[in-house]
Amino acid sequence: MTQAEINLCSLLLQEHFGEIVEKIGVHLIRTGSQPLRAIAHDTGTSLDQVKKALCVLIQHNLVVYQVHKRGMVEYEAQCGRVLWMLRYPRYIYTAKTLYGDTGELIVEELLLNGKMTMSAVVKKVADRLTETMEDGKTMDYSEVAHTFVRLADTHFVQRCPAAPAPENSDPGPPPPAPTLIVNEKDMYLVPKLSLIGKGKRRRSSDEDAAGEPKAKRLKHTIDTKEAHLARFHQHFCAQAVISAVASRMDQTSGEIVRTALRLSETTTAAGAPLTQPLASSEIFRSLPVGYNISKQVLDQYLTLLADDPLEFVGKSGDSGGGMYVINLHKALSCLATATLESVVQERFGSRCARIFRLVLQKKHLEQKQVEDFAMIPAKEAKDMLYKMLSENFISLQEIPKTPDHAPSRTFYLYTVNVLSAARVLLHRCYKVTSSGASRPTQSIANLIERRQFETKENKRLLEKSQRVDAILASMQATGAEEAQLREIEEMISAPERQQLETLKRNVNKLDASEIQVDETIFLLESYIESTMKRS
């Protein structure tokens, strides 16, 4: 892991869990696997604080442990899982889009708590939904449980896998005790709940903070659930492919690809280069009702998609009217290449982008060939090639005619290594880089630091605004008069309101920028991971 990624992990851990957890987590990221007492000694933290920090990290799947012989346990940080915390808002928004407000709250609770029992999630979400309802309405537990089962059926929620239990001689934190998973299908099974009734506005005194009766708390801990983040990534990848197909052809083509991906979403493993083959007749039966196209038109669309040079869709057989697969690896490769082209154009201009696309298309070109094909003067073409070469967007390959590698008897060919360029761009998404007079690249770590700085600078004003809002809410609940409410609102002056609006606008822009940069990071990471699996 690079230093830029470690710094980003540090920012995320501190923002979500505080300084102590951040110190332990970053130490494990830097050093690798370590036992409990070594962590406490190296970080200068008390054993009790290290235990609590490890409990938090294990609960949120950010640290795993391994039991060795003689009962020694070593803890290891999951760097990738820490970076996935950037996508928590995107996971929650996806659940809201697919399963409504109930699905949104279920995923939010699982992400906030790491691992929870189904009964605890259902009760918590039902209570939260009940608090937002008007006219004294309540939310049935059965409705929330039904949405939870739908999330499990589509693999967005899974059962926590079994983990080894350390022996009593180890002084480390006790790990969770999940149910033993026999096969993959068991990961998505949900227990039958005996919850009867509706959400409560208040918790009774015999229930704990998670909303469970104390007598049943121990019983439920053996069957904990968690959000299946890899399944969300599979959905993000599918959405990117659908958008690319719809942009290249039309909306109907995008809907056909969406249907094929939906049919194979639970049968295709995360990270697989190809989806499971589907017959055209099966795709035809599963098309949305609004798309009134005949079987013949569908076959024409599938033929066009299979013959497209980008090869997003491939044909794997002729049975059942034709068997088709979605080539996810090829789609990711094309999307990553398009991202690189866009970055080159924004960073170096349209002429450099023309040269970049030309080298991509021709694979290997000499400098004179670049000048001729791109129709750019020799001096300008040379400057542009060297500029992109210095930024590692293109590379130079030497082919000597003789064993002595004499420059006069060597071919120098420019080429684009998409995998290497994608790694360079991914690193720049994490780290600020600048070259000469060019503008520094905004990294996601910079955006987080800037957002934290803006919030810290206006901390007093934000606290004052929160106090005023709380007073207003309490007075409105008691039926206060309009004059009293206006008097409370005037506690915040006009300049302060303007400052609050500016702060809100700036923070929203920074949040939107974080999401956009993370989309680029996800696309590049998916392409690099897919390429490495195939090699």
Secondary structure, 3 states (H helix, E strand, C coil): CCHHHHHHHHHHHHHHHCHHHHHHHHHHHHHCCEEHHHHHHHHCCCHHHHHHHHHHHHHCCCEEEEECHHHCEEEEECHHHHHHHHHHHHHHHHHHHHHHHHHHHHHHHHHHHCCEEHHHHHHHHHHHHHHHCCCCCCCEHHHHHHHHHHHHHCCCEEECCCCCCCCCCCCCCCCCCCCCCCCHHHHHCCCCCCCCCECCCCCCCCECCCCCEHHHHHHHCCCEEEECHHHHHHHHHHHHHHHHHHHHCCHHHHHHHHHHHHHCCCCCCCCCCECCCEEHHHHHHHCCCCCCCCHHHHHHHHHHHHHCCCCCEEEEECHHHCEEEEEHHHHHHHHHHHHHHHHHHHHHCHHHHHHHHHHHHHCCECHHHHHHHHCCCHHHHHHHHHHHHHCCCCEEEEEECCCCCCHHHEEEEEECCHHHHHHHHHHHHHCCCCCCCCCCCCCHHHHHHHHHHHHHHCHHHHHHHHHHHHHHHHHHHCCCCHHHHHHHHCCCCHHHHHHHHHHHHHHHHHHHHHHHHHHHHHHHHHHHHHHHHHC
